[in-house]
Amino acid sequence: MEEPRTGGPIHSRVNDAFMRFLVWREKHVKERTFIMFLALLVGVLAGLAAMLLKTAIHYISRAATSTINVTGGNWLYILLPAVGVIITALYVRYAVKHNISHGVTRVLYAISQNKSRLKRHNMYTSMVASSITIGFGGSVGAEGPIVYTGAAIGSNVGSMFRMSPRTLMILVGCGAAAGIAGIFKAPIAGMLFTLEVLMLDLTTVSVMPLLIASITAATIAYMSTGYEFEFFFAQSEVFYMGRIPFVIMLGVFCGLVSLYFTRVMNFMENFFGRFRHRWVKTLVGCVILSSLVFIFPPLYGEGYGSIVGLLGGDTSSIVNGSIFYGDRESVWFIILFIGLIILTKAFATSATNGAGGVGGTFAPSLYVGCMCGFLFAYVINHIGFDISLSTKNFALIGMAGVMSAVMHAPLMAIFLTAELTGGYDLFLPLLIVSTIAYGTIKVFEPYSIYTMRLAQRGELMTHHKDKAVLTLLKVGNVIETDFLPVKPEMSLKEVVDVISRSNRNLFPVVNDRGELQGVVLLDDIRNIMFRPDLYRKLYVSTFMSMPPAKIELGENMDKVMKIFDDTGAWNLPVVENGRYVGFVSKSKIFNSYRRVLRHYCED
């Protein structure tokens, strides 16, 4: 019988040549130098991916909305978002066959729990799905998917060149930074995104690769689309220092709006999570999304057209394509309309993702921030204050405020807003509003919209090295199983026989089903174990004791260490659904901790 072919002679020669290159590289090229080269390669690939995604979204959206009437309501706004979400859901369900939503959260999970390894299909599947979702009007952003795509590119490039988990983490960060830099033309913001949101440490090893990847991707973006800023903004109105009190007020307002946005997103995610049938969830999400987009057309897609309009001082265009087009000149209608957009954007975004669409919350936070800043200044100007605030300036400043608070990334928000718009002359108010908005939400929410779920499960890598190292440790890796078990019905004589074969002073008590019933400590029976007259009279059930606590298999190590601190124990049993697995000792955790810490802190 003919053996199956495994690749042929050409494939074999290529593989052999590549392995020889890897051996040569290890001998002749320093690790740090090679990391710089890989960062450049990741920057090129992620930058091209960002351009491809932006182009796909643009052409799909232009083709879908070419017949839209701006002077009245459009029934297409009911149809198009639902069509895009359904196509995306079918693609993910039957072609991808993996959940690819919540891209940034999945990157964070891969860094902290999966040694920074992402599947190969993540290099393109998020791009395909998000371009369909957003192009047809899903109220989400492309930045989450491009971060996921860039991170997957970095992970797979590093894996191909057999890099260590520590280097893979850096390359994942390079890919994410390059994705942001490429799609926004914002290299500094791309690097800061990785440091603040993905929480990579600021070290000599990580900073240079991040800068190289970000600058490379931004350069590709500039070469592809020109040197214009992503959002055109001309500061025609000077910012006066007397406006600082209003900037402070805007910071608090943005922080509270961000809290509302975050809480609604979490509420809606839990709401959609309760649906057992996939297509019922899709139907409900499509109804919510299509209804909101029909009533409020600015919710269609990323909403960047509305941002450009407000930054350009064009107020009335916000109602283009709406059934309320005739009311565009009414001041109080504009206030009500934009206020409702701010309140409903979170519902539209979560409905898009909940129904099966693929997109991120990056663009929605920028969008809500722009609306908040504009609305704040617009209201102040029309309620009788003897002052005139620039709605353009405050719309731009608000973008930094909400993004800073939602993502818990004030530095990234400041530089991203400046790089997106060229609004460097407003750097001081950007600093103020970003800092105050961040401080406001921190009072209520210690974690960002990306990290709170992972933090609740103890799976979040942080800048705090102790907690980061504990995150990398797993209970399953420190379990000791050389404890000899005894049964409740065993006599003292049988226990003594077990003790004679053991080099431990602790013995788990388990029943016939393997369930932990208690423990026997050698110190507790030392005074009776040498009395033969008690050998047939005493049984394990009479002298065993309960452990001070039990640890569930899969428990996060931060919680395990808290249990050790609370109980003062040095050994605790590990169970899985009540069944005995083994013991974990504080000394074994400390040894593992020191080993991982040395590796984690290497430069």
N, C-alpha and C positions, 0 to 999 in steps of 0.2 A: 504493500500500500504506500502511495506517495505521501510524504510528510507535508504538512501545511507550510506554506511559505511565510516567513516572518519579516519580510522587508526587502529581500533581494540584495545582490552584491553592492549596488550603488548606495543604498541606505547604510549598509554595513561599513563601507569605506568612509562615508561622511561621519558616521558615529565614531569610528576609530580616529579620524583626523581631529574631531572635536575633543576627544579625550586626550590626545597628544597635546593639543593646544592648552587644555586645562593644566596638564602636568608642567608644560613650559611656563605658563603664567605663574604658577606657584613658585617656581624656581627663580624667575627673572623679574617679576613685577610685584612691587610691594602691595600689600593688602589695601592700604589707604589710597594709593594711586589708582588701583583698579576700581575701587568704589567710586572715585570721581568719574572714571570713564563710564561706569554703569549708570551713574546719576545723569550724565549727559545723554546716554542712550534712552533712559526712561523719560527724560524731559522731551526728547524728540518725539517718541511714540505717543506719550500722553498729550503733547501739544497738538499733534496731528489728529488724535482721537477727539480732542475738544473742538477743533475746527470742523471735523466731520459731523459731530453731533449738532453744533450750531447750524450748519448748513442744512442738515436733514430737517431740523425743526422749522427753519425758515421756509423751506420749499413746501413742506407739508401744510404749514399754516397758511401760506399765501394761496396755495391751490384750494384749500378748504374754504377760505373766507373771501375769495375773489368776488363773489356776488352779494356780499353783505351790504345792506343799505344803512348808512350812518344816520339817517334822518328819522328813523322809527324802529320799532321792534322787529326782531328777526327770529322766525321759528327755527332757523338753522342752529341757533344757539341751544336749542333743546336737543336736537338730533346729534350734532357733531361731537360734543364731549362724551356722550354715551357710546357712540360708535367707536371712538378712540379707546375708551376704557375696555370695551368688550373685546376688541381686536387684541389689545395688550394682554388681557386676562387669558384669552385663548392661546396666545403665543407663549406666555409663561407656563400655562398649565400643560400644554401638549408638546411644545418644542423645547423649552428650557428645563421644565420639570424640577425646578428648584425655586425657592422663594428668593427673589432678588430685590425686594423692597427694603426701605430703611438702610440705604447704602452706607452712610457714615457710621451708623451704629454697628453694622456688620464688619466694617473695617476695624472699629474699636475692639469688637469681639475677637476678630482674627489676631490682632496684636496681643491681646491679653490672654487668650485661651487657646489659640491654634498655632502658636509659634510663627505668626505673621504669614501663614500660608493661605492663599485664596485660589479657588478653582480657575482653570483656564478659561472656561466659558464666561467668567465674569469680566474678561477683557473686552467683550463685545455685546453680551446679552442685555446689559443695562442700557447701553446706547440705543439699541434697536427698540427696546420697550419704551424708554422715556421719549424718544423722538416721536413715536406714534401717539403716546399719551398726551404730550404737550402740544404737538402739532395739531391735534384735533380739539384742543381746548381744555385739557385737564389742568386744573388750577394748582399746578406744582412747578417746581424749578428743575433745571437740568444739572444743577451743581452737585446735588447728592449723587446722581448716577455717574457723573464724570469723576467724582472723587473715588467712587467704587471702581470704576474702570481704570483710572490711573493707578490706584493702589494694587489692583490685580495685575496690571502690567509690571509694576515694580516687583511684586512678589514672584511672579513667574519668570521674569528676567533673572532675578537673584537665584531662584531655584535651578534654572537652567545652567548657571555657572557655579552651582554647588556652594553657594555662600552660606555662612552660619546663620542661625536664627537672629542673632544680634544685628548682623548686616542686613538680613531680610527686613527687619523692623525699620531700619533707616531707608531702605529702598521703597518700602510701602509708603513711608512718609514722603519720599521724593515724588512718587507717582501721584499721591493726593495733592501735594503742593503744586505740581506741574499741571494737574487738571484744573485747579482753581486759577492759577496764573494764566493758563491758556484760554480759558473760557471768558475771563474778565479782563485780560491784559493787565494783570495786577501781580507782578512777581513778589513784591514784599508781602502782600496780603496772603499769597499762596504759602510762603514760608511760615508766616505767623499762624495761619490756619493749622498747620501741622503741629506747631509748638503749643498752641492754646487749646485746640479742639481735640486733636489726636493725642496730645500730651506726651510727645517725644521730648526727651531731655535736651536742654541747650548745652551741647558739648562741642569740642573742637572737631570731633568725628562727624557729628550730625549736621552742623550748620553749613559747612561748605558744600556737601552734596545737595542739601535742600536748596541753597542759593543757585547752584549750577542747574538743577532740574527746573526750578521756577523761572530763571532768566531764559533758559533755552526754550521752554514752552511759550513764554510771553513773546519772545523774538519771532517764533513761528506764527503766532497770532498777528503780530504787527506786519510781518511779511505777507500774510494772507489777506488781511482786511484793511491795511493802511494804518496810519498813525493817529487817527481820530480816537477820542475817548469813547468808551462804550456807551455812556449817556452824555449827550451834549449838554453842557452847562456853561453859560456865560454870566459871570457875576456882574450884573449891571447896577446892582445896588450895594453900596458899601455897608459893611457890618460895623456898627458903632458899639463901643464898649458899654454904653448905657443899656444895651440889650442883654447883657449878661444875666440879670435876674430872670428874664424870660427864658433864657437858655437853660437855667437851673430848673425852672418850672417844667420845661419841656422834657428834661431828663427824667424827672419823677414821673411825668405822664407816660413817657415811653416805657419806663420800667413797669408800671402798672398794666399798660396795654400788653407788654410782653408776658407778664404773669397770666393775664387772661388768655392770650394766645396759647401759651404752653399748657395751661389747665384744660382748655377746650380740646386741644390736640390729644391729650391723654384720655380725656373723657370719651372722645369719639373713637379712639383706638380700642378702648375697652368695650364700647358699644358694638363695634363691628366684630370684635373678638367673640361675642356671645352668639353669633349666628353659626349654626352647625352646618347648614347647607351652603356651599360655595356660591351657587348662582343666585340664591335669595339675597345674599350679602351684596353681590354685584348689582342686582336689580335695585335694591334700596339705595346703594351708593350712587348709582346713575340717576335716580330720581332726584336725590338731594342736589347733586352737582348740576344737572341740567336745569333744574328749577332756579337755582341761585344764579347761574350764568345768564339765563334768559332775563331775569329781573335786573341783574347787575352785570352788564356785558364787560365792564373792566376786570371781572374775575376770570375772563377767558384766558387760558394759557398762562404764560409767565407774567403778563401784565406790564411788560417793559414799555409798551406804547404809552400807557397812562403815566408812568414815571417820567418819561421824556417830556410829555405834555406839561406836567406840573412843574418840572425843573425849568421848562421854557416859559413859564408864566401863563400858559393856556389853561384857564379854568373850565370853560364851558365844554371842551372836548371830552371831558370825563363822562358825559352822558351820551356820547355818540353810539348809535346802534341800539339805544334803549327805548322802551315804550314811554319814557319820561322825557324824550328829547325836547319837547315843547317847553319844558320848565327850566331849561338850562340857564336862563338869565336871572332866576330867582336866587337871591343870596341864601335864604333860609332853606330852600330846597337843596342847594349845593351842600350846605352843612349837614342836612339830614342824610342825603345820598352818600356822601363820603363817610359819615359816621357809621352808616349801616354796612358799607363795604368793609370797614375796619372790623366790625363785629362778625361779619359772615365769612371773611377770608379763611379763617381757621376751619370753619365747617366745610367750605368748598375744598380746601387742601386735604383734609382728613377723609372726606368722602371720596375724593379721587383715588387716594391710596387704599382706602378701605374697600372700594369696589373692585380693585384689582389693577389699577393703574400703577405706574412706576414713576416716581419723581421725588424731589426733596423739598425741604422746608427752608432752604437757603434763600431762594428768590422770593418766596412769600414773606419772609421776615424783612427783606429789603423793601418790598412793596408796601407792607403795612407801615413800616417806618416812614416812608415817603408820605403816605396818606396822613399819618399822625402829625408829622411836622407841618404839612400844609394846613390841615384842619386847625391845629393849635393857633397858627398865625392868622388864619382867615377869621376865626372866631374872635380873637383879640382885636382885630381890625374893625369888627362890625358890632361890638357890644358897648361902644361908647368911650373906650379908652382914648385919651388924647395922645395917641402914639400910633405909628404905622410900622408894622413888622413886614419884612420881605418874605412873602410866602415861598418864593423860590429858594431863598437861603435856608429857611426853616424846614422846607421839604427835604433838602439835602442833609441837613443836620439830623433830622429825624431818622433817616436811613441808618445812620451809625448808631443811634440810640437803641432802636428796637433790635437790630442785629447783635449788638453788644450784649444785650440782656438775654435774648432768646438762646444764644449760643455760648454765653458766658465767655466771650472772647473780645474784650474791649480794644486791645491793640489791633487785632485783625480788622475789627469794624471800622476803626479810625482810618487805617491805611487803605482798606478796600474802598471805602467811600471816596477818599481823596483820589485814588488811582482810577476809579470808575468814571469820575466826573471832571477831574482836574481842579477840584475845589480846594486847592491847597491854601488859598487865602483865608479859608474858614477853618484853619487847623485848630485854633484855640477853642472856638465853640464846639468843634467836633470832639476835642479832648474832654471838654466839660460834660457834654450831654452823654457821651459814651460811658464815662466813669460813673456819673450819677445814676444812669439807667441800670448799669451793672450792679451798683451798690444797692439799688432799690429792690431788684428781684432777688438778690442774694439773701435778703432778709426773710423771704418766703420760700425760695427754692435753692437748695445748696448745689444742685446739679443742673446741667444744661438739658435741653430737650433731647439731645443725642445720648447723654450718659446716664440719665436717671434710671432707666430700666436695668442697665448693666450694674449700676451702683447698688440697686436694691437686691440684686442677686450676688453681690460680692465679686463680680467678674470684670471690674473696671480697673485698668491700669491708670495710675495717677503720677503726678510729679513728686509726691511724697515717696521717697525710695523705700521706706519700711513697708508701706502699704502696697507699693508696686511689687516688691519681692514676694510678699505674702500672697498677692494675686497669682503670681507665677507658680507658687507651690500648690500641690493637689494632695488631698487627704489620701487618695489611693496610692500615691507614691511613697508615703511614709508609714504605711501600715506594717506592723510586725505580726507574723502569724505563727511564731514558734512557741506559743503558749499552749500547753496541753490542757484540753477541756476535761471537765468532770460533769457527772450527772447528779441531779438532786437526790436520787434514790441510792447512790453509792454510799457504802459504809466508810467509817474512818480508816479501816484497814486498807480498803481499796484506794483511798485518797493518798495514804502514805506510800503505797506502791507507785502511784503516779508521780508523787513528789520525788521519789528516788530516781526516776528516769528524766527528770526535768532540771534545767539549769536556771529556771525562773522561780520567783517567789510569789507569783500571782497566777490564779487558775480560773478561767471562765467557767461558769455553770450553765450548761445548755441542756434543753430537753430533747426528746426524740425528733422533734421537728427542726432542731437547730436554733431555736429561739433562746436568746440570752435571758437567764433567770436571775443571775446574780454573779458574785465573784467570791472566791476563797483566797484570803490573804494568809501567807505562811506565818506572819507575825501573830495573827489572831488564833491560830491553832497550835502554836509552838508548845504551849503548856499542857496540851492533851495528846499530842501526836506520839509521845513516848510512853503512853500508858496502855499496855495491851488489854487491860481489863475493860477499856472503853471502845476497843476496836469494833465490836459487834453491836454496841449499844447506841453509838452516835452515827448520824447520817448527815450527808452534805446539807440537806434541807434545814437542819437544825443549827448549823454553825456558819452557813454562808451569809454574806452581807450584800447590800445593794451598792453599786458604784455611785459615786457622787454625781455623775452625769453620764449620758451616752452621746456619742457623736454619730450623726447620720452620714453614711457614705455619700460623698458629693457635697458635703457642707463646705462653704468657703473658709479658707484658712484664717481670715481675720476673725470670724466668729469662733472658730476652734480655739484660737489663742485667748479670746475673751473668756471662753468656758474654762480653760486652764487657770486663768487668773482668778476667776470667781470661786472656783472650787479648791484651788491650792493643790490639786492632784498632779502627779508626775506621769501617771498612765491612765488612759481612759479607753473604754471599749468602743469599737466601731461596729455599728449595726446597719443592716439594710432591710427596711421594712420589718424590724424586730429580730431578724436573724443575725446571729453572731458572725462577724467577718474577721476581726482581729483586734489588736490594740494599737494605739498611737501614743508615743511617749514624747514628753516635752524635749528631752535630750535629742531625740531623732529629728524633731522639727528644727531645733537650733542648729544642728549639724547641716541639715539640708539648706536652711536659711543662709548660713555663712557661705556655703558653696555657690548658691544662686546669686547672692549679693556680689561676690567677687566677679562672677561672669557678667552680671548686669552693669556693674560700674566700670568695666574695662573701657578704656579709650583707645 
